[in-house]
Amino acid sequence: LLFQYRRLFHTIAARDFGPGSVPPAIVCWVDVVLARLGDLSAFVAAGFHENHPDQTLPDVLKVQRQEDNLRAAIQLPDNWDMVASILSSERVSPAAKRLSMRLMLGQYILYPTLSGGHRSVDSTTQQLLSAFAEFVRYSAGRVDELSVYGPSLQQLMHQERLTSAIAVSLFAAADIAQKSNVASVAPQGFRPQTMAAVMRLLRFVLHTGEQLTRTTSLVPREHLDAPTNVIIRWGVVPKWAWSVWLECQSLYADTIVCL
């Protein structure tokens, strides 16, 4: 419904420009709401954690983040069904991709859980799964770069871990829905590159970028931070991990045991 209102306001605003003219970026109240909803989804998903990366920013950076979120909302497509497609686009900013994932987290995981509905993605499961898989593979390729951030960049690393946790959760939800879809033409085979990427991101989230060893995989974290809360609290990733255990024949046993 929000996207329908947004489309309507954009159409009305575009009428004020003459034929052949290029209208500037159009901002309406729906963009503000979408930006706030994205922040709210991430905050709720992390269990209202006091050390949520969005809440621990200095005031100056909070203002900048709000402006970035609004610019990100402007870049969202006109239709909700197209939101996942921007994850593979090179024309949108990282902030727009982050916002799109937070909105989809609220729609596909938080809302069904909190409303007591069925945990199902939707009829476009395959398209969503492909979009999430591509984003996960891209993000996993940056793990080494993110893991060497020094103390001065821990805030950025915390933010990246939160984004990775959301990406893994969305992929897990879509994969579960795809496997349970009775209308599927054929069961999906083992995807080694994608699974390796998901597990790499999962280790990055669970161990704060630290190296996973046989010892650390058996010792649970004493305190869950915001990113690990996203992974654990909603039950999607643990449920999905058991299916991976069976499918991959314990190939990622250390990560699954840790989870």
N, C-alpha and C positions, 0 to 999 in steps of 0.2 A: 504493500500500500504506500509506503514512504517513497519508493522508487516511482510509483505512478504519479504521486504529487510532484515529485522532483521533475519528471518529464513534462508535466503540465506547465509548471512555472518556467522551465527552460523554453518551452514553445511560446509562451506569452512574451517572455523577455526578448526572444529572437525577432518578434514582429516589429520591435522598435527600430530595427536596423534595416537599411535599404537593401535592395537586391544587389548582390555582388560584394557587399561589405563583409568583412570578417569580424564577427562580434567578439568582444573580450571574454575572459572567463566569467561565467555567470555563477554567482553565489546566492543561494536561497536558504531559508531557515532549515530546510531538510538536510542540507549539507552539515549544518551545525549539529543537528540531532544525530546524524550518522557518525560524526566524529566523536560525540559524547558517548554514543552507544558502544563504539569500539572500545573506548577506555573502560566503560562499565563492564563489558563482557570479560575483558582481561582481568579486571579487579575481582569480579565474582568468581571466575574460574580459579583464581589463586587463593580462594577462601578468605578474601579481604585481608590478605597478609600485610602486616605492618611494614615489612621491608619490600613491598612491591616496587619494582624499578620505576614505575610512573609516579609513585608517591614520595620517593626519596630524592627526587631531583631538586636542586636549588631553585628558588623562586624564578630567577631569570630564565633558567632552562625550561621550567614548567610553562612559562609564557611562550617560549619559542616552540616547545612541543605542541602546544595548543594551535599555534599558527600552522605548524607543519601538518597537523591532523586535518585542519580545515582545507589546506591546499591538497591534501591527499584525498579528501572527500570529493573535491571538485573533479578529480581524475577518474572517479568511479564511473563505470558505464551506465547507460540509461536504464537497462533492464537488470533485475536481480539475477536472472539466469546466466548473465554474462560476467558476473563478478569474479568467478573462479578463473576465467580466461586471462585476466590481467596478471596472474602469477607468472606466466611465461612471457609476458610482454617486456620489451626493452624500452618502451616509450613512457612507462610510468615510473614514478619514484619508488624507492624502497618503502617509504612511508605509506604510499598508496597500497602496496602489497601487504604491508603489516596491517593496515586498517581492514582490508578485504578479508584477511584471515580471521581477525578478531570478530568481524560481523558474522562470518560463517561459523565460527566457534559458537557464538550465541544462538544461531539458528539451528544448527545441526546437532549440537551436543547439550548446551545448557538448557535451552527451551524444552526439548523433549524430556530431559531428566527432571527439571523442576516442575513441569506441568503434569508429570506422571504419564506422559504419552509414550508411544513406542519409539525406541531409539533406532530410527531409520533415517537415512540421508534423504533421498527422494528418487524420482523416476530417472534422473540424469546421473545416476550413481557412477556409471562408467566414465562419463566426461569429467566428473569431479575427481574420481580416482586418478585419472590420467594427469589432471592439473596438479593435484597434490603430490603425485609421484615425481613429476618433473621438478617441482619446487624443492622437494626433499633432496633429490639428487644434486641440485645446484647448491643448496645450503650445506650439504655434507662435504662438498668440495672445498668449503671455506673453513672447516673446523680447525685445521692445522693453523691457519692464519689467526683465528679467534683465540686459540688456546695459548698463544704466546703474548697476549696482551699483558702489559705490566700493571702494577697496582694503580697507576693513574687512570687506567682505562677499564677498571673493574666494573664501573657502572654500565659502560657500553657492553661488556661481556655478559653482565646480568641480563640486559635487555635482549641480547642475541639468544641467550639460553631460553628466555621466556618465549620468544618468537619460535624457536626450535621446538619447544614443548607443544605449542599450539599446532605447528605443522605436523608433528608426529601424531597428535591426537586426531586431527582431521583426517590424515591418511588412514589411521587405524579404524575410525568410524566408517569411512567410505569402503575400506577393504572388507570389514565385517558385513556391511550392507550388500556389497557385491557378491560375497560368498553365500549369503542367505537368500539371494534373489532367485526365486524359483523360475523366473522367466529367462534366466541366462541361457544362452545357446549351448555353451560348453564351459566346464570348470576352467578357471584360470591356472596356468602352470606356474612353476616356481620362477621367480624373478630375482635372480642373484644380485644384480646390480642395485635394484631398488631396495631389496631387503638389507643389503650391506649398508646402503646409505641411511635407511631408517634407523638401523641399529647403531650406526656411528653417531647420529644425532641424539639418539636416546642415551648413549653413554656420555655424550657431551653435557646433556641436561642433568643426568643423575650424579655425575662426578665433578661438576663444575670445571670441566675441561681437564681434570687430572687423569692420569693413566689408570685404566682399569686393570687390576691384578686379581689373582685368585683369592687373595685375602680380602681386598675391598669389596669384592662381589658377594662375599658371605657375611659382611658386617653392614647392617643397615645404617643409614644416616641417623644421627641422633636428633637432628632437627630438620624439618622440611622447609625449604625456602619457597618463594613464589613459583619458580619454574617446576620444581618437583611436585608441588601441590597440584599444579595443572595436570601433570601426568598421573598422579595417584588418585586424587579426590573423586574423579568422575567415573572411574572404573573401566573406561573404554580401552585404554592402552593395556592394562593387565589382562583383560579378557582377550584382546587380540594377540597378546604375547603367547598365550597358551596354544593358540592355533598355529603360530609360527614354530613353537617347540615341536609340534607334531609334524608340520609340513617340512621343516628343515632338518629334522632328525638331530636336534640338539646342537646345530651348528653355532648358534648364538647362546649357548647355555649359560655362560658367565653373566651376560647382560640380563637374561630372563630371570636367573636366580637372584640377582641383585634387585631387580624390580619386584 
